[in-house]
Amino acid sequence: MARELADVLHYFLDDAPPRAAEKLAPVVAVPLAGGDALRASFVWNLAVELARTGARPLVAVPSGARYADELLPDPPLGGLLAPEVAHVSAEDLGAFAGALRPLRRRARGLALALVPPAWLGGTTGGSELLAWTLVFARPEEDQLDAATALAERAAAAAPFARLGVTLHGVGSVAEARDAFERLAGLARPALRSRLWSYGVLLDDLDVYRGLAQRTAVGLARPQSRAARALADVARLLLDDARAGAHA
Amino acid sequence: MIARIPQAAPERARIAAALAELVSALPEPLQPLVHGVAGLEAELDLVARDAEGGAVVVRVAGDGEDLEALADLAAQCAWLAPRIADWCRMAPGLGLVPERGVRGLLVAPRFDPRTRLAAATLPGMTLARVLALEWEGTSALALEAVPLERPLGGPPAVRPRPEPEEPASEPAQVAEPGLPPFRTGLRDEDLASPRRAAPPRGAPPPYPPAHHGAPASHHGAAPAAPRGPERPGRGRFSAQGDNF
């Protein structure tokens, strides 16, 4: 049967016409248990801080997880600075990563994706979503153990992942540094080389008040210590996202 | 008139002999410091200093040796990084700034695509191509920086972070060898409760301290009755104070 020219044209062309590279915002996966309101609040507040720097961040939430109550879909303050929260219908990591892809095109700067920890050990694909993973950790020994275990699981799911750690629940920079180094010491050498520090956050009264009142710390109390810490972590994230911006 | 010579790639020995002059003539010139110093199981062709005091290990690769040389250069940079502070103590005249770290510059006549891609994923790694030029009847060498394109979709590589605008309150601490460095732009004053310092006369009441999530006591605007020392997490809370 004769074929159309369009069907065979590629035989006569040296190369396929170059496709424009997809402009996908980098995504930071945050493994987070469903009831962890404080850390979900951190994610939301970090997104607000990213928006304050001029980014157009996206917070992606799998609809099956119970995060919605902790995040703020429609903050009362900040209008333009309110990050977009996308409730993505997905039942596993692979589906989540796929559904997130078109959303990343419209984000600018960074996307934050909440990932149920149970998805880290799955075999459903989507490991690219974990290529940059952020874990929250407190300085207590059992909490550092838990954070290390979480990072190990992310590393197992995504062998080349960059694993970020943000400390909270500390009272000084020195305590945060000590906790981070203890956590790094707990990690296997192969994991340790992939750990990156992403600063320290305060879980003080402002954060809890924001959680209760559904306001972002950076908007309600931008000069507070909690807001300064959030801005610092957001800056670290955004700087690294920009450093990875592809020419 | 300057013309590029379309001939065989310049030999490694010739490049090495001209290396100091070549790196000095880069658009961002490097200051050559030491040639042939012992590195890890091999000699370093050149250690130079950039404009900010960072150490730059310069490695010459002959034609077709670039991929292997890149691995060697990455290893030499990792080997040198924890030794820079010792170098500075022994030879402060070198002008190196340990905090600026160590980066690598691989110099070769041409680069395999695998070398370019691998270099793009290595923090602080740069490539420069050696060009053989003909000028007024003589042959000369020049370096041309090779732009590196980062692969799409991978985790971001790390570039040196700009210094914070204000100096940190604590002296810079270097992580133990093998441990990733802790990063923050905050100082202890940014985290500590302002109540630790006495407020100036007439200043508004301090903000309540944090005890890792537990509601803390709060000084309202009204004079408070004398009370004993507070225990963490057991303070009082009021929604009527100045801070609300």
Interface residues (C-beta under 8 A of the other chain):
Chain A: A21 E22 L24 P26 L38 E128 A131 W132 R138 F160 A161 R162 G169 V170 G171 S172 V173 A174 A176 R177 F180 E181 A184 G185 P189 R192 S193 L195 W196 S197 Y198 G199 V200 L202 D203 D204 L205 Y208 S224 R225 R228 A229 D232 R235 L236 D239 D240 A241 R242 A243 G244 A245 H246 A247
Chain B: P147 E149 R150 P151 L152 G153 G154 P155 P156 A157 V158 R159 R161 E170 Q173 A175 E176 G178 L179 P180 P181 F182 R183 T184 G185 L186 R187 D188 D190 L191 A192 Y207 P208 P209 A210 H212 G213 P215 A216
